[in-house]
């Protein structure tokens, strides 16, 4: 029993009321004040604290509650240690016969009773006073003790502690089944049927239970066992997982489910199961290791490394070998994934935790990581601290002195291995001042790898004094054995611009048999190029291209050198294609390299004036960008033979449909993002203009049509308008009026107020033989009734189609807006003349008079010139007034042709038209001589 009375515990746990507690306490106090007979020791008179350990919580009160009561009483209550508990359990026999001990225990018990009584006062109604039946002896004892009354905060603390204890006990209880009582019998029957082998009936019963109680785990567990017996592991696994989730299964159950998942090659499900097991047992290293291995199989490097880090944190200090090996593996994995900071963090933790287990391999790895991260001073510190290397300085430096002392202690053998470990742990390498290092002392047992790492660090730190000796010592060994170290030192020299120092090392490697590799030749070529030996560098780059044909940088450098040496053919040969079409379609990296190569090749071809080859390179690049767009535009690239050479041409052809255009577009974008959108735009414009320069207008139009299907170009409005202009120009030059009309129609819809576009539209409608532009003009006129150019064109269309009244209405509307324009008066007058020339017409004379009035207005506005006289004579010729027409025709022949800007002189000369019309009049009158004279004079070239 704990230190509190039984009725207090029952009241705090809510089993009795306050009145029952008060009554039971009074009865117990009355019995305790009775003096027992002499020589008789009652067990009940013993203090309860002497019989049991205070930490026992079987009665529902934990040590935390005891501490709360003690704090309320102003006492210091410390939990007994294990030694004290053991001592109390062994010395209770002596305490029974110790009178002082019994008196002290009775006093403590009485103090606890009084304190509990004060707490009960606070829990009573309004803090009422003690009842009259309580003994006055108890009140006197209460007055003797001067303990402070508990505050409201103390009571609240007690209540909170009891609440936490209750919640903890509730959590520790076993999970109750969620199966209703009505279905438990059916569940038992299902288990019995399964035990008897009647699996079908058991399955039906379990399914019925699941239907009525879907959150109960028992039927799922039974179904998992049934299907596992039937070797249906898929269903067994699924039902087992459901049961485990519903019942909060133990670690072993989750591990079994994980193994079943792995048998079905469901690695993702196995990872989930291991995660559940780890949640129940976070310190189990085997579970963490298995889950990390599964993450590695899925290629999830980050999750795998996180698991390894948790394993490292759980490994004990005694398991240092495993710690170091796992740290090396993690650092290697981080390095392969280009995560140098994480790799360095793992290595630093390993060297700090187990300095005595740091091997040469680990030192070499740590130094290499620091060098790769350009932390050369830290790499040197690692070599000095763990490899026994001593730095001799001009001035006394703390770091150098510490290492010299350690070196002397190791040689003298004054300390044991444990002391050496402690000294390595405590030794701190101070900051290395490169300028004050004059020499380096290296133990004879130091491996050559660490010597090379030391050389690399000194090169990067510009410590030149000991370098000559170290490099000479390195070159004394055969490059066939340590060629990789030769290359490391040579690359360090190249990084620092010491090309003369790097050349002997690289030259020794290129003549070796084992290290005669492409990467060595590349470094050799770079070194020669930096020293100005262009011819030798070109030969080295040629070896690189021969040994590694897909090395892009080597090809570009070789082409540049050959161009500088005056060998353009060799430069173009170095820039030939590296991959076939199938590889380019599947490999994004190969496509990006090929694009860079083609870009340099096209630039070189353009400077050499090879236009056709330049267009081949440009078409190849742009077809890679517009692959999906060209498929939508039904344009493909074909190879044709021209003058004995193979060249590329853009042709119209039907292509197989692409299933997912969006996915294909995204894939193509990933391959071509090596160039920016602006660069691609400039390449496209250059290709279109070059195609027009060589009169390949149809291909230019097909290229523009494909570009209009490309999202990046079409969504950019300025570029889309520019592409429309390119397409319109190409189709007009190609005499493809049908497509030109499509371009100009779209441009007019967006810019209806631009007269230049209407002029181009008029030219296209004149040269084309289609009549579809009539309805387009009418629709546009309805939307834009105030547009004069559009109204004028609608009048022309009506006049040509014979709708003279409609034409007259359009011309009059334009004339009213601009009455001073000569062309408007000419069109109105000619419309009246056409109306008067009809067979059936009313008021013919009036129409003729109106027509000639507008024509004379036209002559007044235009002036007397070849054009105005010809138009007037032609009108008279049309209505049959030939004698007047002859007069104006002759006047027009005598006038010179008007010169117009931008138009050749012969294009504005009307003498041929005038002579021909005049000859027709002479032929009609029978004067053939004059007719032949006019034709011979003006119409024969």
Buried (B, 14 or more C-beta within 10 A) or exposed (E): EBBBBBBBBBBBEEEBEEEEBBBBBBEBBEEEEEEEEEEEEEEEEBBBBBEBEBEEBEBBBBBBBBBBBBBBBEEEBEEBEEEEBEEBEEEEEEBEEEEEBBEEBBEBBBBBBBBBBBBBBBBEEEEEEBEEEBEEEBEEBBEEEEBEEBEEEBBEBBEEBBEEBEEEEEEEEEEEBEBEEEBBEBBEEBBEBBEEEBBEBBBEBBEBBBEEBEEBBBBBBBBBBBBBEEEEBEBBBBBBBBBBEBBEBBBEBBBBBBEBBBEEEBBEBBBBBBEBBBEBBEEBBEBBBBBBBBBBEEEBBEBBBBBBBBBBEEBEEEEBEBBBEBBBEBBBBBBEEEBBEBBBBBBBBBBEBBBEBBEBEBBBBBBBBBBBBEBBBBBBBBBBBBBBBBBBBEEEBEBBEBBBEBBEBBEEEEBEEEEBBBBBBEBEBEEBBBEBBEEBEBEEEBEEBBBBBBBBBBBBBEBEEBBEEBBEEBBEBEBEEBBEBBBBBBBBBBEBEBBEBBBBBBBBBBEBEEBBBBBBBBBBBBBBBBBEBBEBBBBBBBBBBEBBEBBBEBBBBBBBBBBEBEBBEBBBBBBEEBBEEEEBBEBBEBBBBBBBBBBBBBEBBBEBEBBBBBBBBBBBBBBBBBBBBBBBBBBBBEEEEEEEEEBBBBEEEEEEEBEEBEEBBEBBEEBBEBBEBEEBBEBBBBBBEBBBEEEBBBBBBBBBBBBBBBEBBBEBEEBBBBBBEBBBBBBBBBEBBEBBBBBBBBBBEEEBEEEEBBEBBBBBBEEBEEEEBBEBBBEBBEEEEEBBBBBBBBBBBBBEEEBBEBBBBBBBBBBEEEEEBBBBBBBBBBBBBBBBBEEEEEEBEEBBEBBBBBBBBBBEBBEEBBBBBBBBBBBBBBBEBBEBBBBBBEBBBEBEBBEEEEEEEEEEBBBBBBBBBBBBBBBEEEEEEBBEBBBEEBEEE
